[in-house]
Amino acid sequence: MIKAIVELIRDCDSFLVAAHGKPDGDALAATLALANALRRMGKQVVPYNQDPVPQDLGFLPGCNAVVSQLASTQRFDVGFILDAGSLDRAGSHLAKHCDQLVNIDHHPYSEIEGALNYVDTGASATGIMIWRILDGMGFDFDLEVATCIYTAVLADTGSFRYSNADREAFEVAGRMVEMGVDPWEISSRLYESQPEERLHLLGMALGTLEVSACGRFASIVVTEDMYRMTGANAEHTDRFINYPRSIEGVEVAIFYRQVGRREYKVGFRSAGRVDVGELARRLGGGGHHNASGALAEGTIELVKARVSDMIERALADA
């Protein structure tokens, strides 16, 4: 598959590179790693995301080139869809702008109809898969591309704390450091440059902390009222789920984020025993064994009750 993608890159001239909306570190950094590399090869390339670049990722090289709209007449030889799981998460309309699509992802059940599908659920990050492609081309990595690859790996392995932090993740990160990436600078930009509003919102969210009677799952909630009171927004909630996840004995963490009057985005994190990707799929969402999400309708009480029942059953079967 890598060979086929390499040949496609060599044979074509214009490229669209897109990832899922509300991009996390892996999605945006992988996008920019590929876009920056293609540009260095002399290709015409447009990096796209339907949502703005998150503030904490604004240091990534090339982020100022990311667009959120395409002209109706714009066409590309190839459209790369990264880390999306499905085309609609990146933008269903993108297909009409591209002669062919290439899906690159490490989520299970990730296939895009009519696309060349390069899916590896064993890859620690989509950024790793971009590295494999570029390395397979004999690409001469510069600091800009190396910074993006390192950031993708760092973000999706939870700073090398998650179970997906395998040997390849460390090896690729090490190679990027050899190319000049400063690990302290990247970590500082990602984790130690927080706006004040985020901390006010975090304080309110932690006030909603609930730990189950069995002590094996815990949750926090962010509501639209909290945004209004703190001046924060959904972008500021990144990594909030790590707080209930960090409680001793907790095997599943849940983050309920209100997105409508009776709608909540439900994020799951698992310590490993419970497949939260399966839980999310039951709610119409998706993701990995250890990290997933879905959209649920109803009051927060009803959503919590439904999710709690699912988790209790999953823990009993684990």
C-alpha positions as CSV (number, residue, x, y, z in Angstrom):
1,M,0.0,0.0,0.0
2,I,2.8,2.4,0.8
3,K,4.4,1.7,-2.6
4,A,1.1,2.5,-4.3
5,I,0.8,5.8,-2.4
6,V,4.4,6.7,-3.2
7,E,3.8,6.1,-6.9
8,L,0.7,8.2,-6.7
9,I,2.6,11.1,-5.2
10,R,5.3,10.9,-7.8
11,D,2.8,10.7,-10.7
12,C,0.4,13.5,-9.6
13,D,0.8,17.3,-9.3
14,S,-2.0,18.7,-7.1
15,F,-3.1,17.5,-3.7
16,L,-5.6,18.2,-1.0
17,V,-4.7,17.1,2.5
18,A,-7.5,17.0,5.1
19,A,-8.3,15.5,8.5
20,H,-11.3,15.2,10.8
21,G,-12.9,18.4,12.1
22,K,-11.9,19.9,15.5
23,P,-8.4,18.5,14.9
24,D,-6.3,17.1,17.7
25,G,-2.6,17.0,17.7
26,D,-2.2,13.9,15.5
27,A,-4.8,15.0,12.9
28,L,-3.4,18.5,12.4
29,A,0.3,17.6,12.7
30,A,-0.1,14.7,10.3
31,T,-1.9,17.0,7.8
32,L,0.9,19.6,8.0
33,A,3.7,17.0,7.9
34,L,2.3,15.7,4.6
35,A,1.4,19.1,3.2
36,N,4.8,20.6,4.0
37,A,6.6,17.6,2.5
38,L,4.6,17.7,-0.7
39,R,5.3,21.4,-1.0
40,R,9.0,20.7,-0.7
41,M,8.7,18.2,-3.5
42,G,7.4,21.0,-5.7
43,K,3.8,19.8,-5.6
44,Q,0.7,22.0,-5.5
45,V,-0.9,21.4,-2.1
46,V,-3.8,22.8,0.0
47,P,-4.1,21.7,3.7
48,Y,-7.7,21.8,4.7
49,N,-9.8,21.5,7.9
50,Q,-13.4,22.4,8.4
51,D,-12.6,23.9,11.8
52,P,-10.0,26.5,12.8
53,V,-6.5,25.5,14.0
54,P,-6.6,25.1,17.8
55,Q,-4.7,27.7,19.7
56,D,-2.3,25.2,21.3
57,L,-1.3,23.9,17.9
58,G,-0.7,27.3,16.3
59,F,3.1,26.7,16.5
60,L,3.1,24.0,13.9
61,P,4.9,24.9,10.8
62,G,2.5,25.6,7.9
63,C,-0.6,26.1,10.0
64,N,-1.2,29.5,8.5
65,A,-1.8,27.8,5.2
66,V,-4.7,25.7,6.4
67,V,-8.0,26.7,4.8
68,S,-11.5,25.9,5.9
69,Q,-13.3,26.6,2.6
70,L,-12.7,25.5,-1.0
71,A,-13.8,27.3,-4.1
72,S,-16.4,25.4,-6.1
73,T,-14.0,25.2,-9.0
74,Q,-11.0,23.9,-7.1
75,R,-9.9,20.4,-8.1
76,F,-7.0,18.2,-7.1
77,D,-5.5,15.1,-8.6
78,V,-5.5,13.4,-5.1
79,G,-7.2,14.1,-1.8
80,F,-5.6,12.7,1.3
81,I,-8.1,12.1,4.1
82,L,-6.2,11.6,7.4
83,D,-7.2,10.2,10.8
84,A,-10.9,10.7,10.0
85,G,-12.5,7.2,10.3
86,S,-15.0,8.2,7.7
87,L,-15.2,10.9,5.0
88,D,-18.0,12.8,6.7
89,R,-15.8,13.6,9.7
90,A,-13.5,15.5,7.3
91,G,-16.2,16.8,5.0
92,S,-18.3,14.7,2.6
93,H,-18.0,17.5,0.0
94,L,-14.3,16.9,-0.4
95,A,-14.8,14.0,-2.7
96,K,-16.2,16.2,-5.5
97,H,-13.0,18.3,-5.5
98,C,-10.7,15.3,-6.0
99,D,-10.1,12.9,-8.9
100,Q,-9.2,10.2,-6.3
101,L,-9.1,9.8,-2.5
102,V,-6.5,8.2,-0.3
103,N,-7.6,7.3,3.2
104,I,-4.8,7.1,5.8
105,D,-5.9,6.1,9.3
106,H,-5.2,4.0,12.3
107,H,-8.8,3.8,13.5
108,P,-10.6,0.4,13.2
109,Y,-13.5,0.2,10.8
110,S,-12.0,3.0,8.7
111,E,-12.8,2.7,5.0
112,I,-13.8,5.3,2.5
113,E,-15.7,4.1,-0.5
114,G,-13.8,4.4,-3.7
115,A,-10.6,5.4,-1.9
116,L,-7.2,3.8,-1.7
117,N,-7.4,2.7,2.0
118,Y,-4.2,2.6,4.0
119,V,-5.4,1.6,7.4
120,D,-3.2,0.2,10.2
121,T,-4.8,-0.1,13.6
122,G,-1.4,-1.0,15.1
123,A,0.1,2.4,14.2
124,S,0.4,4.6,17.3
125,A,-0.5,7.7,15.3
126,T,-1.5,8.7,11.8
127,G,1.7,10.8,11.9
128,I,3.6,7.5,12.1
129,M,2.0,6.4,8.9
130,I,2.9,9.7,7.1
131,W,6.5,9.1,8.3
132,R,6.4,5.6,6.8
133,I,5.3,7.0,3.4
134,L,7.8,9.8,3.3
135,D,10.6,7.5,4.5
136,G,9.6,5.0,1.8
137,M,10.1,7.8,-0.7
138,G,13.6,8.6,0.6
139,F,12.3,12.0,1.6
140,D,15.0,14.3,3.1
141,F,13.3,15.4,6.3
142,D,13.7,19.0,7.3
143,L,13.0,20.6,10.7
144,E,9.4,21.7,9.7
145,V,8.3,18.2,8.7
146,A,10.2,16.6,11.6
147,T,8.4,18.9,14.1
148,C,5.0,17.9,12.7
149,I,5.8,14.2,12.9
150,Y,7.2,14.4,16.4
151,T,4.1,16.4,17.6
152,A,1.7,13.9,16.0
153,V,3.4,11.0,17.9
154,L,3.7,12.9,21.2
155,A,0.0,14.0,21.1
156,D,-1.5,10.6,20.2
157,T,0.6,8.6,22.7
158,G,-0.2,11.0,25.5
159,S,3.5,12.0,25.8
160,F,4.4,8.3,25.5
161,R,2.2,7.3,28.4
162,Y,-0.5,5.4,26.6
163,S,-0.4,1.7,25.6
164,N,0.1,2.6,21.9
165,A,3.6,4.1,22.7
166,D,5.3,1.2,21.1
167,R,8.9,0.8,19.9
168,E,8.2,2.4,16.5
169,A,6.8,5.5,18.2
170,F,10.0,5.9,20.3
171,E,12.2,5.2,17.3
172,V,10.5,7.7,15.0
173,A,10.4,10.3,17.8
174,G,14.1,9.7,18.3
175,R,14.9,10.2,14.6
176,M,13.0,13.5,14.6
177,V,15.0,14.7,17.6
178,E,18.2,13.8,15.7
179,M,16.9,16.1,13.0
180,G,16.8,19.0,15.3
181,V,13.4,18.8,17.1
182,D,13.5,20.2,20.6
183,P,11.3,17.9,22.8
184,W,11.0,20.5,25.6
185,E,9.9,23.2,23.2
186,I,7.1,21.0,21.7
187,S,5.9,19.9,25.2
188,S,5.9,23.5,26.4
189,R,3.8,24.7,23.5
190,L,1.4,21.8,23.9
191,Y,1.0,21.6,27.6
192,E,2.3,24.8,29.3
193,S,0.8,27.6,27.3
194,Q,-2.7,27.6,28.6
195,P,-5.1,30.5,28.5
196,E,-6.6,31.6,31.8
197,E,-10.2,30.8,30.6
198,R,-9.2,27.1,30.2
199,L,-8.2,26.8,33.9
200,H,-11.4,28.5,35.0
201,L,-13.4,26.0,32.9
202,L,-11.3,23.1,34.2
203,G,-12.1,24.2,37.8
204,M,-15.8,24.1,37.1
205,A,-15.6,20.8,35.2
206,L,-13.7,19.1,38.1
207,G,-16.5,20.2,40.4
208,T,-18.8,17.8,38.4
209,L,-16.5,14.8,39.1
210,E,-18.4,11.6,39.8
211,V,-16.8,8.3,40.6
212,S,-18.9,5.1,40.4
213,A,-19.8,3.2,43.5
214,C,-17.4,0.4,42.3
215,G,-14.6,2.9,41.8
216,R,-13.9,1.6,38.3
217,F,-15.2,4.4,36.2
218,A,-15.5,8.2,36.6
219,S,-16.8,11.2,34.7
220,I,-16.8,15.0,34.4
221,V,-19.2,17.3,32.5
222,V,-18.8,20.6,30.7
223,T,-22.0,22.5,29.8
224,E,-22.8,25.4,27.6
225,D,-23.5,27.5,30.7
226,M,-19.9,26.9,31.8
227,Y,-18.6,28.3,28.6
228,R,-20.7,31.5,29.1
229,M,-19.5,31.9,32.7
230,T,-15.8,31.4,31.9
231,G,-15.5,32.8,28.4
232,A,-14.0,29.5,27.3
233,N,-15.0,27.3,24.5
234,A,-14.9,23.6,23.4
235,E,-11.4,24.0,22.1
236,H,-10.3,24.6,25.7
237,T,-11.6,21.2,26.9
238,D,-8.8,19.2,25.2
239,R,-7.3,16.6,27.6
240,F,-9.9,17.3,30.3
241,I,-10.7,13.6,30.2
242,N,-7.3,12.8,31.6
243,Y,-8.3,14.0,35.0
244,P,-10.9,11.3,35.8
245,R,-8.7,8.9,33.9
246,S,-5.9,9.5,36.4
247,I,-7.8,8.4,39.5
248,E,-6.4,5.3,41.1
249,G,-8.6,2.3,40.3
250,V,-10.5,3.9,37.4
251,E,-10.6,1.7,34.3
252,V,-12.9,3.9,32.2
253,A,-13.1,7.7,32.1
254,I,-16.0,9.6,30.5
255,F,-16.2,13.2,29.5
256,Y,-19.6,14.6,28.7
257,R,-19.4,17.8,26.7
258,Q,-22.7,19.6,25.9
259,V,-23.0,20.5,22.2
260,G,-26.7,21.3,22.0
261,R,-29.8,21.8,24.3
262,R,-30.2,18.0,24.5
263,E,-27.0,16.8,22.9
264,Y,-23.7,15.7,24.5
265,K,-20.5,14.6,23.0
266,V,-19.4,11.6,25.0
267,G,-15.6,10.9,25.2
268,F,-14.2,7.6,26.5
269,R,-10.8,6.6,27.7
270,S,-9.9,3.0,28.8
271,A,-7.0,1.7,30.9
272,G,-7.1,-1.3,28.6
273,R,-9.5,-3.9,29.9
274,V,-12.6,-2.4,28.3
275,D,-13.0,-1.8,24.6
276,V,-14.4,1.7,24.6
277,G,-14.4,1.8,20.8
278,E,-17.1,-0.8,20.9
279,L,-19.1,1.3,23.5
280,A,-18.8,4.3,21.3
281,R,-20.0,2.4,18.2
282,R,-23.1,1.3,20.1
283,L,-23.9,5.0,20.5
284,G,-23.2,5.7,16.8
285,G,-19.7,6.9,17.2
286,G,-16.3,5.2,16.9
287,G,-12.6,5.2,17.8
288,H,-10.0,2.9,19.2
289,H,-10.0,0.2,21.9
290,N,-8.7,2.7,24.4
291,A,-10.0,6.0,23.1
292,S,-13.3,6.8,21.4
293,G,-16.3,9.2,21.2
294,A,-19.9,9.5,20.2
295,L,-22.9,11.9,20.2
296,A,-25.8,11.1,22.6
297,E,-29.2,12.8,22.8
298,G,-31.2,13.5,26.0
299,T,-30.8,15.2,29.3
300,I,-27.4,14.8,31.0
301,E,-29.1,12.5,33.6
302,L,-30.5,10.2,30.9
303,V,-27.2,10.1,28.9
304,K,-25.2,9.4,32.1
305,A,-27.6,6.6,33.1
306,R,-27.4,5.0,29.6
307,V,-23.6,5.2,29.5
308,S,-23.1,4.0,33.1
309,D,-25.3,0.9,32.3
310,M,-23.1,0.1,29.3
311,I,-19.9,0.5,31.2
312,E,-21.1,-1.6,34.1
313,R,-22.0,-4.4,31.7
314,A,-18.7,-4.1,29.9
315,L,-16.7,-4.2,33.1
316,A,-18.6,-7.3,34.2
317,D,-17.6,-9.0,30.9
318,A,-14.0,-7.8,31.0
